[in-house]
């Protein structure tokens, strides 16, 4: 007797009409509620109004690729469990999609229909286990946020102490040094040493202010993130022939300083990665907000990176994804070799 229930709804997206009918019959025979669609466009429209427990997604649809459909859903903050359906010879790409979040994959071969219910049951069991763990994961995330918030506050405190304490004392000493130079005008050798001391002090003051700014780049006011991103763009332009600009109209206000700090660090890491690895001529930082989410997008026209390099992503990419998750959002990185990199971070408005 089937152990599935009608509540286990499975959405199937494949442009092979004959295979769709076979999949639908096999799923219904096992007690699943199946919905079949033949294009990415239809799937996007259906998902805008409906929910599903699991999606079976053909890797290569006529109107789009499965990977692109997943990216579109993630970009609007819509994440759902999915299994990849792929033709023979595309297993490597399917494995890459599992790194992107796919629970499993099925190959279109003579054993496809036989293995279909087994793989679907296994995936649904994994989804149920994840759902049961969700409360504990939520509490773990809250604890992580508390720890990071404490760390951010301590960084801001140190930054303020450097700026308001040590920085002001060094400035006072520089003024005293300037006064000493005037008193030593009749003694050229000593006056020269005093001038050198003043020069060293100015350099130390600049370094102190830079350290202070680095520890606390985003002010706690709602406008802090926009101001910090504008400064990031300005500093990037000053480095050379890189065109870097920010698009943020109207200005986006972020009430949660912790979220603003993570979004800034994501943008900063994305810009640094582009400069270090992509050698772009232009970088665009975009920040927007609608009724659903705050969206940060950093794109460049550099070299991009290949699929193999993406699979072995550097620690910086992992850190960006971790920061997005801690802020309650999601990070999607898109790249094609020779066509630059785009980093998309979406944070629901309820967290920002």
C-alpha positions in Angstrom: 0.0 0.0 0.0 1.5 3.4 -0.9 3.0 5.2 2.0 2.7 8.7 0.4 -0.3 11.1 1.1 -2.1 13.6 -1.2 -0.3 16.3 0.8 2.9 15.2 -0.9 2.5 17.4 -4.0 5.2 17.0 -6.7 5.7 19.6 -9.5 7.3 18.2 -12.6 8.8 20.5 -15.2 9.9 18.8 -18.4 9.4 19.6 -22.1 9.1 16.0 -23.2 5.3 15.5 -23.4 5.6 11.7 -23.5 7.9 11.5 -20.5 5.7 13.9 -18.6 2.7 11.6 -18.9 4.7 8.6 -17.8 6.0 10.5 -14.7 2.6 11.7 -13.8 1.2 8.2 -14.0 4.1 6.8 -11.9 3.7 9.4 -9.2 -0.1 9.1 -9.0 0.2 5.3 -8.8 2.4 5.8 -5.7 -0.1 8.1 -4.1 1.5 11.5 -4.9 -0.4 14.5 -6.1 1.4 15.4 -9.4 1.3 18.7 -11.4 3.0 18.6 -14.8 4.3 21.6 -16.7 6.3 21.8 -20.0 8.2 25.1 -19.7 10.1 27.3 -17.3 7.7 30.1 -18.0 4.7 28.0 -17.0 6.6 26.8 -13.8 7.3 30.4 -12.8 3.7 31.5 -13.2 2.4 28.4 -11.4 4.8 28.8 -8.5 3.7 32.5 -8.1 0.3 31.2 -7.0 0.9 27.7 -5.7 3.2 25.7 -3.4 4.7 22.3 -3.8 6.5 19.8 -1.5 9.1 18.9 -4.2 10.0 19.9 -7.8 11.4 17.6 -10.5 13.2 19.9 -12.9 14.5 19.1 -16.4 18.0 20.4 -16.7 17.5 21.6 -20.3 14.1 23.1 -21.1 13.3 24.6 -24.5 12.7 28.1 -23.1 15.4 28.1 -20.4 17.9 26.0 -18.5 17.0 24.4 -15.2 19.9 26.2 -13.5 18.5 29.6 -14.7 15.0 28.8 -13.4 16.5 27.9 -10.0 18.5 31.2 -10.0 15.3 33.2 -10.9 13.5 31.6 -8.0 16.3 32.3 -5.6 16.6 35.9 -6.8 13.1 36.6 -5.6 13.6 34.8 -2.3 11.8 31.6 -3.4 13.6 28.5 -2.3 12.0 25.0 -2.7 13.3 21.4 -2.6 14.1 20.1 -6.1 15.5 17.1 -8.0 17.2 17.5 -11.3 16.2 15.4 -14.4 19.0 15.1 -16.9 19.9 13.2 -20.0 22.7 10.7 -20.2 26.1 12.4 -20.4 25.1 15.4 -18.3 25.7 13.8 -14.9 28.6 16.1 -14.2 26.3 19.2 -14.5 23.7 17.5 -12.4 26.3 17.0 -9.6 27.1 20.7 -9.9 23.4 21.5 -9.4 23.4 19.4 -6.2 26.1 21.7 -4.9 23.6 24.5 -5.7 20.9 22.8 -3.5 19.4 20.0 -5.6 18.5 17.0 -3.3 19.2 14.4 -6.0 19.2 13.8 -9.7 17.6 11.3 -12.1 19.0 10.2 -15.4 16.7 9.6 -18.4 17.5 6.0 -19.1 15.6 2.7 -19.2 15.5 2.5 -15.4 14.2 6.1 -15.0 10.5 5.3 -14.1 11.6 2.4 -11.9 13.8 4.6 -9.7 11.5 7.7 -9.8 9.3 6.8 -6.7 12.3 5.7 -4.7 14.2 9.0 -5.3 11.1 11.1 -4.7 10.3 9.3 -1.4 14.0 9.7 -0.3 13.9 13.4 -1.1 10.6 14.0 0.7 11.9 12.2 3.8 15.0 14.6 3.7 12.6 17.6 3.4 10.6 16.3 6.4 13.7 15.8 8.5 14.9 19.3 7.6 11.5 20.7 8.6 11.7 18.9 12.0 15.2 20.4 12.6 14.1 23.9 11.6 13.2 25.1 15.1 16.6 24.1 16.4 18.3 25.7 13.4 16.3 28.9 13.9 17.5 29.1 17.5 21.1 28.4 16.3 20.8 31.2 13.8 19.5 33.6 16.5 22.5 32.7 18.7 24.8 33.3 15.8 23.2 36.7 15.2 23.6 37.6 18.9 27.3 36.6 18.9 28.0 38.5 15.6 26.1 41.5 16.9 28.2 41.5 20.1 31.3 41.3 17.9 30.2 44.1 15.6 29.4 46.3 18.6 32.9 45.6 20.1 34.4 46.5 16.7 32.5 49.7 16.6 33.6 50.5 20.2 37.2 49.9 19.3 36.8 52.0 16.1 35.3 54.9 18.1 38.0 54.7 20.7 40.7 54.8 18.0 39.0 57.8 16.4 37.9 59.8 19.4 40.6 58.8 21.9 44.0 57.9 20.3 43.2 59.9 17.1 42.5 63.1 19.1 45.6 62.7 21.3 47.8 62.2 18.2 46.3 65.3 16.7 47.1 67.3 19.8 50.7 66.0 19.8 51.0 67.1 16.1 49.8 70.6 17.1 52.4 70.7 19.8 55.0 69.6 17.4 54.1 72.4 15.0 54.4 74.9 17.9 57.8 73.4 18.7 59.0 73.9 15.2 58.2 77.6 15.5 60.2 77.8 18.7 63.1 76.0 17.1 63.2 78.3 14.1 66.6 79.6 15.2 68.0 76.1 15.4 67.7 74.6 11.9 68.9 71.1 12.7 66.4 70.7 15.6 63.6 72.4 13.6 64.1 69.8 10.8 63.8 67.0 13.3 60.6 68.5 14.7 59.2 68.8 11.1 60.0 65.1 10.5 58.3 64.2 13.8 55.2 66.1 12.6 55.3 64.2 9.3 55.4 60.9 11.1 52.5 61.9 13.3 50.3 62.9 10.3 50.9 59.5 8.8 50.1 57.8 12.1 46.9 59.8 12.4 45.8 58.8 8.8 46.5 55.1 9.6 44.5 55.4 12.9 41.6 56.9 11.1 41.8 54.3 8.4 41.8 51.5 11.0 38.9 53.1 12.8 36.9 53.3 9.6 37.7 49.7 8.7 36.5 48.5 12.0 33.2 50.4 11.8 32.5 51.1 8.1 28.7 51.5 8.4 27.2 54.1 10.7 24.3 52.9 12.9 21.8 55.3 11.3 19.4 53.9 8.7 21.3 55.7 5.9 24.6 54.2 7.0 24.7 51.4 4.4 24.1 53.7 1.4 26.8 56.1 2.7 29.3 53.3 3.2 28.6 51.8 -0.3 29.1 55.3 -1.8 32.4 55.5 -0.1 33.3 52.0 -1.2 32.6 53.1 -4.8 34.6 56.3 -4.4 37.6 54.4 -3.0 37.5 51.8 -5.7 37.5 54.5 -8.4 40.5 56.2 -6.8 42.6 53.0 -7.2 43.0 53.4 -10.9 41.1 53.1 -14.2 38.2 51.1 -12.7 34.8 52.7 -13.2 32.7 51.9 -10.1 29.3 53.4 -9.4 26.4 52.8 -7.1 22.7 52.8 -8.1 20.4 53.4 -5.2 17.3 55.5 -6.0 15.4 56.1 -3.9 17.9 55.7 -1.0 17.4 52.5 0.9 17.0 52.8 4.7 18.1 49.8 6.8 17.0 49.9 10.4 18.9 46.8 11.5 22.6 47.8 11.8 23.7 44.2 11.9 22.0 43.5 8.5 23.5 46.7 7.1 26.9 45.6 8.2 26.7 42.2 6.6 25.4 43.6 3.3 28.3 46.1 3.3 30.8 43.3 3.9 29.3 41.2 1.1 29.6 44.2 -1.3 33.1 44.8 -0.2 34.1 41.2 -0.7 32.4 41.1 -4.1 34.3 44.2 -5.2 37.6 42.9 -3.8 37.1 39.6 -5.6 36.4 41.4 -8.9 39.5 43.5 -8.6 41.7 40.6 -7.6 40.5 37.9 -10.0 38.3 39.5 -12.7 40.4 42.5 -13.8 37.2 44.4 -14.8 36.9 47.8 -16.3 33.6 48.6 -14.6 31.8 47.5 -11.4 28.2 48.4 -10.5 26.8 48.3 -7.0 23.0 48.3 -6.9 20.8 48.5 -3.7 17.1 48.4 -3.9 14.0 47.7 -1.8 10.5 46.6 -2.6 7.6 45.3 -0.4 9.2 41.9 -0.1 13.0 42.3 0.2 16.2 44.3 0.2 18.3 43.4 -2.8 22.0 44.0 -3.1 23.6 43.3 -6.5 27.3 43.7 -7.4 28.2 43.1 -11.0 31.4 43.5 -13.0 32.5 43.0 -16.7 35.6 41.1 -15.9 36.9 37.7 -16.8 34.3 35.7 -14.8 35.2 32.2 -13.8 34.7 28.7 -15.2 32.4 26.1 -13.7 35.3 24.2 -12.4 36.7 27.2 -10.5 33.2 28.0 -9.2 32.8 24.5 -7.8 36.0 25.0 -5.8 35.0 28.5 -4.8 37.4 30.4 -2.6 36.8 31.1 1.0 35.6 34.6 0.2 32.5 33.3 -1.6 31.7 31.0 1.3 32.0 33.9 3.8 29.6 36.0 1.7 27.0 33.1 1.6 27.4 32.7 5.4 26.9 36.4 6.0 23.8 36.4 3.8 22.4 33.4 5.7 23.1 35.0 9.1 21.3 38.2 7.9 18.3 36.0 7.1 18.8 36.2 3.3 20.2 34.2 0.4 23.1 34.7 -1.9 23.3 33.7 -5.6 26.4 34.0 -7.6 26.2 34.0 -11.4 29.2 33.9 -13.8 30.2 32.8 -17.2 33.9 32.8 -18.2 34.7 36.0 -20.1 31.4 37.7 -19.1 32.0 38.8 -15.5 30.4 37.9 -12.2 27.2 39.0 -10.6 26.6 38.6 -6.9 22.9 38.8 -5.8 22.0 39.0 -2.1 18.3 39.1 -1.1 17.2 39.7 2.5 13.5 39.7 3.4 12.2 43.1 4.6 11.2 41.6 8.0 14.9 41.2 8.8 16.0 44.6 7.6 
